[in-house]
């Protein structure tokens, strides 16, 4: 997958996530972009992985040095895809850029997860059911990016 294709998918995913804002029964994404970085990043990574099984795609969990604040984004092909960067006052839009993420300055302690691991974390730790995430990924692939 080329970086141009990554960007096209990313640009399609943003309005898809926005369309879920306020929808009841979808934990965290209903407040997009606020407090939805983990779930949207996990779903975006899963979408990318389904579109290209050979793509090396990871969800990055960045934590502040203090250990209190955290933020999630996606990395693939040396690109940063951050669908919720605009929840922070210094950013007015989601971020698609070359690595490293500009938010790594704030969230400098990082952990990496595969899309599978990230979806499992959302299910087990956040109460965002795996079957719901899979249905939303399928909906995106079938109705939005087809």
Backbone as CSV, one residue per row, in Angstrom:
resi,resn,N_x,N_y,N_z,CA_x,CA_y,CA_z,C_x,C_y,C_z
1,UNK,0.852,-1.178,0.000,0.000,0.000,0.000,0.895,1.238,0.000
2,UNK,0.584,2.157,-0.869,1.376,3.388,-0.954,0.923,4.382,0.113
3,UNK,1.757,5.379,0.352,1.379,6.417,1.311,0.187,7.221,0.810
4,UNK,0.078,7.372,-0.501,-1.085,8.067,-1.061,-2.361,7.270,-0.763
5,UNK,-2.307,5.959,-0.914,-3.465,5.122,-0.596,-3.789,5.193,0.903
6,UNK,-2.752,5.188,1.730,-2.968,5.333,3.182,-3.718,6.627,3.474
7,UNK,-3.278,7.704,2.852,-3.910,8.997,3.079,-5.354,9.009,2.592
8,UNK,-5.623,8.385,1.444,-6.999,8.323,0.925,-7.918,7.579,1.897
9,UNK,-7.443,6.472,2.419,-8.231,5.693,3.387,-8.444,6.522,4.649
10,UNK,-7.383,7.156,5.114,-7.449,8.006,6.304,-8.488,9.107,6.120
11,UNK,-8.455,9.753,4.947,-9.408,10.841,4.680,-10.849,10.346,4.595
12,UNK,-11.052,9.090,4.231,-12.391,8.494,4.240,-12.814,8.104,5.657
13,UNK,-11.842,7.722,6.473,-12.149,7.263,7.833,-12.611,8.411,8.739
14,UNK,-12.069,9.589,8.537,-12.414,10.722,9.418,-13.911,11.019,9.381
15,UNK,-14.535,11.217,8.204,-15.986,11.459,8.195,-16.777,10.257,8.709
16,UNK,-16.232,9.057,8.510,-16.903,7.866,9.046,-16.946,7.931,10.565
17,UNK,-15.815,8.243,11.195,-15.787,8.376,12.658,-16.685,9.524,13.106
18,UNK,-16.665,10.626,12.363,-17.531,11.765,12.701,-19.003,11.388,12.622
19,UNK,-19.358,10.509,11.692,-20.758,10.087,11.544,-21.239,9.269,12.741
20,UNK,-20.301,8.735,13.517,-20.656,7.934,14.694,-20.774,8.786,15.950
21,UNK,-20.425,10.064,15.826,-20.487,10.972,16.968,-21.929,11.091,17.444
22,UNK,-22.137,10.882,18.712,-23.464,10.996,19.299,-24.321,9.749,19.176
23,UNK,-23.825,8.721,18.496,-24.595,7.483,18.348,-24.507,6.702,19.655
24,UNK,-25.654,6.419,20.222,-25.682,5.657,21.483,-25.250,4.222,21.251
25,UNK,-24.624,3.662,22.264,-24.227,2.266,22.193,-22.860,2.045,21.575
26,UNK,-22.174,3.120,21.215,-20.815,2.994,20.694,-19.892,3.717,21.683
27,UNK,-19.337,2.961,22.625,-18.513,3.602,23.657,-17.358,4.401,23.068
28,UNK,-17.133,5.563,23.628,-16.014,6.451,23.316,-16.092,7.090,21.937
29,UNK,-16.378,6.351,20.895,-16.432,6.947,19.564,-17.586,7.933,19.462
30,UNK,-18.592,7.770,20.295,-19.727,8.696,20.272,-19.320,10.106,20.702
31,UNK,-18.132,10.265,21.280,-17.631,11.589,21.673,-16.501,12.062,20.755
32,UNK,-16.354,11.410,19.598,-15.271,11.708,18.664,-15.134,13.210,18.438
33,UNK,-13.927,13.753,18.430,-12.628,13.115,18.602,-12.165,13.000,20.053
34,UNK,-12.908,13.591,20.976,-12.492,13.605,22.382,-12.624,12.217,23.002
35,UNK,-11.593,11.810,23.705,-11.581,10.533,24.440,-11.875,9.311,23.577
36,UNK,-11.552,9.391,22.308,-11.830,8.252,21.427,-10.590,7.782,20.672
37,UNK,-9.427,8.225,21.106,-8.204,7.922,20.347,-7.887,6.430,20.330
38,UNK,-8.110,5.737,21.428,-7.770,4.314,21.460,-8.675,3.498,20.541
39,UNK,-9.963,3.717,20.645,-10.899,2.918,19.850,-10.826,3.268,18.357
40,UNK,-10.708,4.550,18.011,-10.630,4.900,16.591,-9.301,4.442,15.992
41,UNK,-8.225,4.527,16.747,-6.929,4.065,16.247,-6.934,2.553,16.044
42,UNK,-7.524,1.824,16.974,-7.615,0.360,16.831,-8.430,-0.003,15.591
43,UNK,-9.550,0.682,15.397,-10.379,0.390,14.218,-9.681,0.799,12.918
44,UNK,-9.027,1.945,12.907,-8.307,2.377,11.711,-7.201,1.374,11.371
45,UNK,-6.475,0.919,12.369,-5.418,-0.074,12.136,-6.009,-1.371,11.588
46,UNK,-7.143,-1.788,12.127,-7.802,-3.015,11.648,-8.261,-2.849,10.200
47,UNK,-8.775,-1.676,9.863,-9.197,-1.390,8.485,-8.000,-1.509,7.551
48,UNK,-6.900,-0.886,7.907,-5.704,-0.921,7.065,-5.183,-2.343,6.904
49,UNK,-5.195,-3.099,7.992,-4.710,-4.476,7.953,-5.592,-5.343,7.061
50,UNK,-6.907,-5.126,7.106,-7.815,-5.902,6.257,-7.641,-5.555,4.776
51,UNK,-7.314,-4.307,4.500,-7.119,-3.887,3.116,-5.781,-4.361,2.545
52,UNK,-4.789,-4.537,3.421,-3.464,-4.990,2.976,-2.847,-5.837,4.082
53,UNK,-2.963,-7.140,3.934,-2.464,-8.064,4.963,-0.953,-7.992,5.130
54,UNK,-0.236,-7.481,4.129,1.224,-7.390,4.193,1.697,-6.087,4.853
55,UNK,0.776,-5.161,5.072,1.136,-3.859,5.633,1.556,-4.000,7.089
56,UNK,2.682,-3.392,7.414,3.144,-3.359,8.798,2.469,-2.163,9.471
57,UNK,1.398,-2.442,10.184,0.615,-1.377,10.821,0.576,-1.615,12.323
58,UNK,0.779,-0.542,13.079,0.803,-0.639,14.539,-0.016,0.483,15.158
59,UNK,-0.581,0.190,16.309,-1.208,1.212,17.131,-0.180,1.594,18.187
60,UNK,0.050,2.885,18.323,1.024,3.393,19.277,0.279,3.997,20.458
61,UNK,0.673,3.583,21.637,0.160,4.191,22.871,1.278,5.056,23.432
62,UNK,1.045,6.367,23.414,2.013,7.297,23.983,1.531,7.754,25.346
63,UNK,2.445,7.767,26.290,2.112,8.184,27.656,3.013,9.359,28.038
64,UNK,2.454,10.315,28.763,3.253,11.434,29.243,4.269,10.929,30.263
65,UNK,5.378,11.634,30.374,6.432,11.246,31.310,5.891,11.131,32.738
66,UNK,4.894,11.944,33.057,4.299,11.899,34.402,3.518,10.607,34.626
67,UNK,3.172,9.913,33.526,2.404,8.677,33.627,0.906,8.886,33.661
68,UNK,0.457,10.134,33.636,-0.981,10.391,33.763,-1.724,10.431,32.440
69,UNK,-1.282,11.225,31.508,-1.997,11.354,30.245,-1.500,10.360,29.217
70,UNK,-2.402,9.940,28.321,-2.010,9.050,27.237,-2.778,9.401,25.977
71,UNK,-2.220,8.947,24.848,-2.840,9.188,23.552,-2.443,8.041,22.629
72,UNK,-3.331,7.710,21.694,-3.107,6.619,20.745,-3.152,7.150,19.321
73,UNK,-2.325,6.562,18.449,-2.350,6.862,17.030,-1.871,5.623,16.274
74,UNK,-1.893,5.693,14.949,-1.517,4.566,14.093,-0.257,4.932,13.326
75,UNK,0.616,3.932,13.131,1.786,4.109,12.283,1.815,2.990,11.252
76,UNK,2.086,3.368,9.996,2.186,2.409,8.895,3.037,3.034,7.794
77,UNK,3.897,2.251,7.187,4.755,2.737,6.079,5.551,3.980,6.453
78,UNK,5.920,4.128,7.711,6.659,5.317,8.128,5.793,6.553,8.279
79,UNK,4.471,6.370,8.196,3.524,7.486,8.340,2.806,7.411,9.678
80,UNK,2.423,8.561,10.164,1.610,8.688,11.368,0.202,9.051,10.926
81,UNK,-0.768,8.292,11.400,-2.175,8.560,11.121,-2.848,8.773,12.476
82,UNK,-3.200,9.989,12.773,-3.789,10.307,14.074,-5.174,10.899,13.864
83,UNK,-6.198,10.045,13.925,-7.557,10.515,13.632,-8.176,11.413,14.700
84,UNK,-7.519,11.544,15.860,-8.109,12.354,16.936,-7.179,13.450,17.454
85,UNK,-6.146,13.790,16.702,-5.204,14.829,17.149,-5.910,16.146,17.422
86,UNK,-6.983,16.404,16.692,-7.682,17.685,16.828,-8.511,17.796,18.106
87,UNK,-8.420,16.797,18.988,-9.027,16.963,20.311,-8.157,17.861,21.184
88,UNK,-6.907,18.065,20.751,-5.970,18.915,21.490,-5.991,20.318,20.888
89,UNK,-5.969,21.357,21.727,-6.120,22.732,21.235,-5.078,23.164,20.203
90,UNK,-3.889,22.586,20.240,-2.851,23.018,19.303,-2.988,22.420,17.895
91,UNK,-3.973,21.530,17.708,-4.194,20.918,16.396,-5.636,21.153,15.964
92,UNK,-5.816,21.605,14.736,-7.175,21.895,14.270,-7.704,20.827,13.318
93,UNK,-6.926,19.752,13.123,-7.351,18.683,12.224,-6.630,17.390,12.599
94,UNK,-7.145,16.262,12.140,-6.417,15.013,12.317,-5.039,15.130,11.640
95,UNK,-4.117,14.281,12.052,-2.745,14.349,11.522,-2.451,13.152,10.627
96,UNK,-1.972,13.449,9.423,-1.345,12.455,8.548,0.019,13.039,8.223
97,UNK,1.087,12.396,8.710,2.428,12.953,8.543,3.449,11.822,8.543
98,UNK,4.654,12.156,8.221,5.729,11.191,8.315,6.124,11.041,9.784
99,UNK,6.621,9.869,10.125,7.072,9.567,11.489,8.219,10.500,11.847
100,UNK,8.337,10.963,13.064,7.544,10.644,14.250,6.323,11.551,14.384
101,UNK,5.409,11.116,15.232,4.225,11.918,15.512,4.639,13.197,16.243
102,UNK,4.066,14.340,15.856,4.350,15.562,16.611,3.899,15.454,18.067
103,UNK,2.953,14.558,18.332,2.479,14.393,19.711,3.433,13.560,20.569
104,UNK,4.451,12.964,19.949,5.440,12.218,20.737,6.235,13.133,21.651
105,UNK,6.234,14.429,21.370,6.906,15.375,22.266,6.217,15.399,23.628
106,UNK,4.916,15.233,23.629,4.135,15.242,24.867,3.959,13.829,25.411
107,UNK,3.670,12.885,24.509,3.413,11.491,24.888,4.623,10.658,24.470
108,UNK,5.719,10.832,25.211,7.017,10.325,24.768,7.309,8.870,25.123
109,UNK,6.630,8.322,26.084,6.834,6.922,26.446,5.853,6.088,25.624
110,UNK,6.359,5.284,24.684,5.467,4.601,23.759,5.490,3.081,23.904
111,UNK,4.330,2.502,23.629,4.148,1.055,23.519,3.507,0.800,22.170
112,UNK,3.824,-0.349,21.566,3.287,-0.683,20.249,2.379,-1.903,20.334
113,UNK,1.281,-1.850,19.567,0.316,-2.947,19.535,-0.058,-3.265,18.090
114,UNK,-0.255,-4.532,17.803,-0.812,-4.910,16.505,-2.286,-4.506,16.505
115,UNK,-2.908,-4.434,15.336,-4.348,-4.134,15.312,-5.144,-5.134,16.162
116,UNK,-4.780,-6.388,16.091,-5.454,-7.427,16.873,-5.333,-7.166,18.372
117,UNK,-4.129,-6.867,18.818,-3.903,-6.564,20.237,-4.668,-5.315,20.665
118,UNK,-4.685,-4.306,19.799,-5.375,-3.058,20.132,-6.882,-3.277,20.268
119,UNK,-7.466,-4.064,19.376,-8.904,-4.360,19.480,-9.206,-5.162,20.741
120,UNK,-8.327,-6.082,21.084,-8.509,-6.869,22.315,-8.454,-5.966,23.536
121,UNK,-7.499,-5.019,23.551,-7.392,-4.066,24.664,-8.678,-3.251,24.803
122,UNK,-9.211,-2.798,23.670,-10.451,-2.005,23.707,-11.591,-2.816,24.315
123,UNK,-11.654,-4.077,23.950,-12.716,-4.955,24.446,-12.540,-5.219,25.938
124,UNK,-11.350,-5.631,26.345,-11.122,-6.072,27.719,-10.989,-4.927,28.711
125,UNK,-10.385,-3.812,28.313,-10.105,-2.735,29.268,-11.054,-1.557,29.171
126,UNK,-11.710,-1.392,28.011,-12.557,-0.217,27.823,-14.036,-0.553,27.707
127,UNK,-14.357,-1.823,27.558,-15.751,-2.187,27.376,-16.272,-1.852,25.990
128,UNK,-15.377,-1.777,25.007,-15.761,-1.553,23.612,-15.759,-2.927,22.951
129,UNK,-16.945,-3.555,22.851,-17.021,-4.954,22.422,-16.356,-5.224,21.073
130,UNK,-15.606,-6.289,21.039,-14.865,-6.677,19.832,-15.805,-6.887,18.645
131,UNK,-16.959,-7.506,18.889,-17.885,-7.746,17.774,-18.432,-6.428,17.217
132,UNK,-18.635,-5.437,18.067,-19.078,-4.123,17.600,-17.978,-3.468,16.758
133,UNK,-16.752,-3.524,17.222,-15.631,-2.958,16.463,-15.521,-3.638,15.103
134,UNK,-15.635,-4.957,15.074,-15.560,-5.692,13.808,-16.705,-5.318,12.866
135,UNK,-17.907,-5.113,13.413,-19.038,-4.703,12.579,-18.809,-3.311,11.987
136,UNK,-18.249,-2.408,12.791,-17.974,-1.058,12.299,-16.877,-1.072,11.237
137,UNK,-15.848,-1.893,11.433,-14.792,-2.036,10.425,-15.395,-2.562,9.128
138,UNK,-16.243,-3.576,9.236,-16.900,-4.146,8.045,-17.790,-3.116,7.369
139,UNK,-18.507,-2.333,8.164,-19.372,-1.288,7.603,-18.541,-0.288,6.810
140,UNK,-17.412,0.112,7.348,-16.530,1.041,6.650,-16.065,0.428,5.332
141,UNK,-15.610,-0.806,5.380,-15.077,-1.464,4.189,-16.145,-1.715,3.130
142,UNK,-17.379,-1.956,3.555,-18.460,-2.263,2.637,-19.132,-1.014,2.065
143,UNK,-19.377,-0.023,2.923,-20.192,1.128,2.527,-19.421,2.402,2.280
144,UNK,-18.273,2.555,2.888,-17.543,3.810,2.764,-16.378,3.689,1.798
145,UNK,-15.570,2.678,1.983,-14.370,2.519,1.155,-14.495,1.236,0.363
146,UNK,-15.233,1.304,-0.712,-15.414,0.093,-1.536,-15.173,0.384,-3.000
